[in-house]
Amino acid sequence: MSDPDTSLSKEAPQGFINAFGVFQEYYAHTILSDKSPSTISWIGSFNLFCLFGGMMAAGMLEYKFGPTVVMCTGSLMTVFAIFMTSLCKEFYEFFLAQGFLLGVGTCLVLMPAFVNVTYHFRASRGVAMGIVVAGSSLGGVIWPIALHRLLGEVGFGWAVRTAAFIMIPLLGLAIFAVRRPEGFVLSSRGKPDLSFLKNPTIILLSMGMFFVYLGLFSPFFYITYWTISLGLDATLAFYMISIMNASSLFGRIVPGIVADRVGPFNVMIVIVAVSVVIATCWTKATTIPGIVVFSLAYGFTSGGVISLQGPCATAPVTPPQYGVAMGFVMTVLSIAALIGTPINGQLLNVFGYRGISLFSGFSMLLGAAFTMIARLFRVRGLLAKA
């Protein structure tokens, strides 16, 4: 198994999910024009909830059946969900296909890739995980541009169906690539070890990631709206999502390299703190160059958060617990991913974009505080590797 091949499991489905900002804006002006931005955002946020919330169950399935069966099931669900999305006309149909089914399918594809990378790469887990999750950033660069062009040239139905056809070979290659290390055997295959739930580091990390994810995705969902609201070029507005994801590509790799040297918790705390500063400066970006700089900066730091949550979750536990520990943390943060963006949509209606900016920054600041406490439970020394 190689990291580039495994990253295909992220590039295909989650890169597509990262392009939801394109769908959000398109739905608001066409198919779902009778719905508010906050209502439409429930499709994307429920997708994230299913994606992250199912990780613990997916980790248990991977533990029992191995990666191939789980990834095949997830791939079939993912492709079917996208084809069904291309036929949707009503909000509830989009919610079920693009929100629920695509989220569950993507979860079953990604979790085996996450877990098996930790089995293969013990010493350089941070950079290995960073390369894998960078696949979703690469997809997040390509999909928004491709979808924006396809929506204008062939219409919604065939734009989405084309995406599904493209995913089929990518998912097939990912299934072939993800394998357990040769000779690697997990004990008690039928019953995952849940003793990590008594570990305060894991509990506090989960709380920290909950608050971080409460505000993390708001710029990804609303940067296009913000750019258009300023009266700037609508075409360039769609490219901001791709710019953010392009920067996130490097943000998912570079912090992992540093984390392997100084510890994932130390880097996570710093990267979240920087994200807080950038998020609260969002509304100061009122020109195309300013929004590009914001997108580059926030894309980099948010990418670091996403890539380091796995190494942080596996650091305090034993190898047989990797899958369920990662799954537990992601299940907790999935609740924040579900409610965070709709909350921001309501704040937008009342307080404008400044309200979104401050809410995102404050929630991530709380997350940084809980993550710091988790780090101190793991290692007391402030300068120690953790």
C-alpha positions in Angstrom: 0.0 0.0 0.0 1.3 3.4 -1.0 0.2 6.8 0.3 -0.5 8.2 -3.1 -2.7 5.3 -4.0 -4.5 5.4 -0.7 -5.1 9.2 -1.1 -7.4 8.3 -4.1 -9.9 7.1 -1.5 -10.0 10.7 -0.2 -9.6 12.5 -3.6 -12.6 10.9 -5.1 -15.5 11.0 -2.6 -14.4 13.6 0.0 -13.0 15.9 -2.6 -16.5 15.9 -4.0 -17.9 16.7 -0.6 -15.4 19.6 -0.2 -17.0 21.1 -3.3 -20.3 21.5 -1.6 -19.9 25.2 -1.7 -20.5 25.1 -5.5 -23.7 23.1 -4.9 -24.8 25.4 -2.1 -24.6 28.5 -4.4 -26.1 26.6 -7.4 -29.1 25.2 -5.4 -29.8 28.7 -3.9 -30.2 30.2 -7.3 -31.9 27.3 -9.2 -33.4 24.1 -8.0 -33.9 25.1 -4.3 -34.3 28.9 -4.8 -37.3 28.8 -2.4 -35.0 27.7 0.5 -32.7 29.8 2.6 -28.9 29.4 2.6 -29.2 28.0 6.2 -31.7 25.4 5.1 -29.7 24.3 2.1 -26.5 24.0 4.2 -28.2 21.2 6.2 -27.5 19.0 3.1 -23.8 19.5 3.4 -23.7 19.5 7.2 -25.7 16.3 7.4 -23.3 14.8 4.9 -20.4 15.7 7.2 -22.3 14.3 10.2 -22.8 10.9 8.4 -19.2 11.0 7.2 -17.6 11.6 10.6 -20.4 10.2 12.8 -20.2 6.8 11.2 -16.4 6.4 11.7 -16.6 4.5 14.9 -19.0 1.9 13.4 -16.9 1.8 10.3 -13.8 1.2 12.4 -15.5 -1.7 14.1 -16.5 -3.1 10.7 -13.0 -2.7 9.3 -11.6 -4.4 12.5 -14.0 -7.4 12.0 -14.1 -7.8 8.2 -10.9 -6.1 6.9 -10.7 -3.1 4.6 -11.7 -4.6 1.2 -15.3 -5.6 2.1 -16.0 -2.3 3.9 -14.5 -0.2 1.1 -16.4 -2.1 -1.7 -19.7 -1.5 0.2 -18.9 2.2 0.7 -17.8 2.6 -3.0 -21.1 1.2 -4.3 -23.1 3.4 -1.9 -21.1 6.5 -2.9 -21.5 6.0 -6.7 -25.2 5.2 -6.3 -25.7 8.3 -4.1 -24.2 10.6 -6.7 -26.3 9.1 -9.5 -29.4 9.5 -7.3 -28.4 13.1 -6.6 -28.4 13.9 -10.3 -32.1 13.0 -10.4 -33.2 15.0 -7.4 -35.7 17.8 -7.6 -36.9 18.4 -4.0 -35.0 19.3 -0.8 -35.8 16.0 0.9 -34.4 14.1 -2.0 -31.1 16.0 -1.9 -31.0 15.5 1.8 -31.4 11.7 1.5 -29.1 11.2 -1.5 -26.4 13.8 -1.1 -26.7 14.3 2.6 -27.3 10.8 4.0 -26.3 8.2 1.5 -23.2 9.9 0.2 -22.0 10.6 3.7 -22.4 7.0 4.8 -20.8 5.6 1.7 -17.8 8.0 1.9 -17.4 7.1 5.6 -17.1 3.4 4.7 -14.5 4.2 2.0 -12.3 6.5 4.2 -12.1 4.8 7.5 -10.2 1.7 6.3 -7.7 4.0 4.5 -7.2 6.0 7.7 -6.7 2.9 9.9 -4.4 1.0 7.6 -2.1 3.9 7.2 -1.5 3.9 10.9 -0.7 0.2 10.7 1.8 0.7 8.0 3.5 3.9 9.2 4.3 3.9 12.9 7.3 6.3 13.0 6.1 8.8 10.4 2.4 8.6 11.1 1.8 12.3 10.9 3.2 12.8 7.4 1.7 9.6 6.2 -1.8 10.6 7.4 -1.2 14.0 5.9 -0.5 12.6 2.5 -3.6 10.4 2.6 -6.0 13.2 3.6 -4.3 15.5 1.1 -6.2 13.6 -1.5 -9.4 15.3 -0.5 -7.7 18.7 -0.9 -6.6 17.7 -4.4 -10.2 16.7 -5.2 -11.4 19.9 -3.6 -9.3 21.8 -6.1 -10.4 19.9 -9.1 -14.1 19.3 -8.4 -15.3 22.9 -7.8 -13.7 24.0 -11.1 -15.0 20.9 -13.0 -18.5 21.1 -11.6 -18.8 24.8 -12.2 -17.9 24.4 -15.8 -20.0 21.3 -16.3 -23.1 22.9 -14.7 -22.9 25.7 -17.2 -22.2 23.5 -20.2 -24.2 20.2 -19.8 -26.6 21.1 -17.0 -27.0 19.7 -13.4 -28.0 16.1 -14.2 -25.1 15.2 -16.5 -22.6 17.3 -14.5 -23.3 15.2 -11.5 -23.5 11.9 -13.4 -20.1 12.7 -15.1 -18.6 13.0 -11.6 -20.0 9.6 -10.7 -18.4 8.0 -13.8 -15.1 9.6 -12.9 -15.2 8.2 -9.4 -15.7 4.6 -10.4 -12.0 3.9 -11.5 -10.6 6.0 -8.7 -12.5 4.1 -6.1 -11.5 0.8 -7.7 -7.8 1.7 -7.5 -8.2 2.8 -3.9 -9.8 -0.6 -2.9 -7.0 -2.4 -4.6 -4.4 -0.3 -2.8 -5.6 -0.5 0.8 -4.3 -3.7 2.5 -3.2 -4.8 5.9 0.6 -5.0 6.4 1.9 -8.5 5.6 1.8 -10.7 8.6 -0.2 -8.1 10.6 -2.8 -9.8 12.9 -5.2 -8.1 15.3 -6.1 -10.0 18.4 -9.8 -10.6 19.4 -11.0 -9.8 15.9 -14.6 -10.1 16.9 -14.6 -7.7 19.8 -12.9 -4.3 19.6 -11.1 -3.0 22.7 -13.0 0.0 24.1 -10.9 0.6 27.2 -9.6 3.8 25.7 -12.9 5.4 26.8 -11.4 5.6 30.3 -8.5 7.6 29.0 -9.0 11.4 29.8 -6.8 12.4 26.9 -9.2 10.9 24.4 -12.3 12.4 26.1 -10.8 15.9 26.3 -9.4 15.6 22.7 -13.0 14.7 21.5 -14.4 17.8 23.3 -11.7 20.0 21.8 -12.4 18.7 18.3 -16.1 19.2 18.8 -15.7 22.9 19.4 -13.1 23.2 16.6 -15.4 21.6 14.1 -18.3 23.8 15.2 -16.7 26.6 13.2 -14.1 25.0 11.0 -16.1 24.5 7.8 -18.0 27.8 7.7 -15.5 29.5 5.3 -15.7 26.5 3.0 -19.5 26.8 2.8 -19.8 30.6 2.7 -16.7 32.0 1.0 -18.5 32.0 -2.4 -21.5 33.9 -0.9 -19.2 36.4 0.8 -17.3 37.1 -2.4 -20.5 37.6 -4.4 -22.1 39.7 -1.7 -19.2 42.2 -2.1 -20.2 42.6 -5.8 -17.0 41.0 -7.0 -16.7 38.7 -10.0 -19.0 35.7 -9.6 -16.8 33.4 -11.6 -13.8 34.2 -9.4 -16.0 33.5 -6.4 -16.2 29.8 -7.3 -12.5 29.6 -7.6 -12.0 30.6 -4.0 -13.1 27.2 -2.9 -10.5 25.6 -5.1 -7.8 28.1 -3.8 -8.7 27.2 -0.3 -8.5 23.5 -1.0 -5.2 23.9 -2.9 -3.7 25.6 0.1 -5.2 22.9 2.3 -3.2 20.3 0.3 0.0 21.7 1.7 -1.6 22.3 5.1 -2.3 18.6 5.4 1.2 17.5 4.7 3.6 20.1 6.2 2.1 20.1 9.8 2.3 16.2 9.7 6.0 16.5 9.0 6.5 18.8 12.0 4.2 16.6 14.1 6.4 13.6 13.6 9.2 15.6 15.2 7.5 17.5 18.0 4.3 15.6 18.5 0.8 15.9 17.0 -0.9 17.6 20.0 1.7 20.4 20.0 1.2 21.1 16.4 -2.6 20.8 16.6 -2.8 23.4 19.3 -0.7 25.9 17.4 -2.5 25.3 14.1 -6.0 25.7 15.7 -4.8 28.9 17.4 -3.7 30.4 14.1 -7.0 29.3 12.5 -8.8 31.3 15.2 -6.9 34.5 14.2 -7.5 34.0 10.5 -11.2 33.2 11.0 -11.8 36.4 13.0 -10.2 38.4 10.2 -12.5 37.0 7.5 -14.6 40.1 7.0 -11.5 42.3 6.6 -10.9 40.6 3.2 -13.0 42.8 0.9 -11.1 42.7 -2.3 -10.2 39.8 -4.6 -6.5 39.8 -3.5 -7.6 40.0 0.1 -10.0 37.1 -0.2 -7.3 35.1 -2.1 -4.9 35.7 0.8 -7.6 34.7 3.3 -8.4 31.5 1.4 -4.8 30.5 1.1 -4.1 31.1 4.8 -7.3 29.5 6.1 -7.0 26.6 3.7 -3.5 25.8 5.0 -4.4 25.9 8.7 -7.7 24.0 8.4 -5.9 21.4 6.4 -3.5 20.9 9.3 -6.4 20.4 11.7 -8.0 17.7 9.5 -4.8 15.8 9.0 -3.7 15.8 12.7 -6.9 14.6 14.3 -6.1 11.0 13.4 -2.5 11.1 14.8 -3.8 12.8 18.0 -6.5 10.2 18.5 -4.1 7.2 18.0 -1.2 8.6 20.0 -2.6 7.6 23.5 -3.8 4.1 22.5 -2.5 0.7 21.4 -2.7 -0.5 17.7 -5.8 -2.7 18.2 -7.6 0.5 19.3 -6.6 2.7 16.5 -9.7 2.3 14.4 -12.3 2.6 17.2 -10.4 5.5 18.9 -10.3 7.5 15.7 -13.9 6.6 15.1 -14.9 7.8 18.6 -13.2 11.2 18.2 -14.8 11.6 14.8 -18.2 10.6 16.0 -18.1 13.3 18.6 -16.9 16.0 16.2 -19.6 14.9 13.7 -22.3 16.5 15.9 -20.5 19.8 15.6 -20.1 19.3 11.9 -23.9 18.7 11.7 -25.0 21.8 13.6 -22.1 24.2 13.0 -22.8 25.4 9.5 -26.6 25.8 9.9 -25.9 27.8 13.1 -23.7 30.0 11.0 -26.5 30.3 8.5 -28.8 31.7 11.2 -26.1 34.0 12.4 -25.7 35.3 8.9 -29.4 36.3 8.8 -29.1 38.2 12.1 -25.6 39.5 12.4 -24.1 39.2 8.9 -20.8 37.7 8.0 -19.1 39.3 11.1 -21.3 37.1 13.2 -20.1 34.0 11.4 -16.5 35.1 11.6 -16.6 35.7 15.4 -18.6 32.5 16.1 -16.1 30.4 14.2 -13.1 32.0 15.9 -14.6 31.7 19.4 -15.7 28.1 19.0 -12.2 27.1 17.7 -10.6 29.0 20.6 -12.6 26.8 23.0 -11.4 23.8 21.0 -7.8 24.8 21.3 -8.2 25.2 25.1 -9.6 21.6 25.5 -6.9 20.2 23.2 -4.3 21.9 25.4 -5.7 20.3 28.5 -5.8 16.9 26.7 -2.1 17.4 25.8 -1.2 18.1 29.5 -3.0 14.9 30.6 -0.8 13.0 28.1 2.5 14.7 28.9 3.0 17.3 31.6 6.0 19.2 30.4 5.1 22.2 28.2 8.2 21.7 26.0 7.9 17.9 25.8 7.0 16.0 22.6 3.3 15.1 22.7 
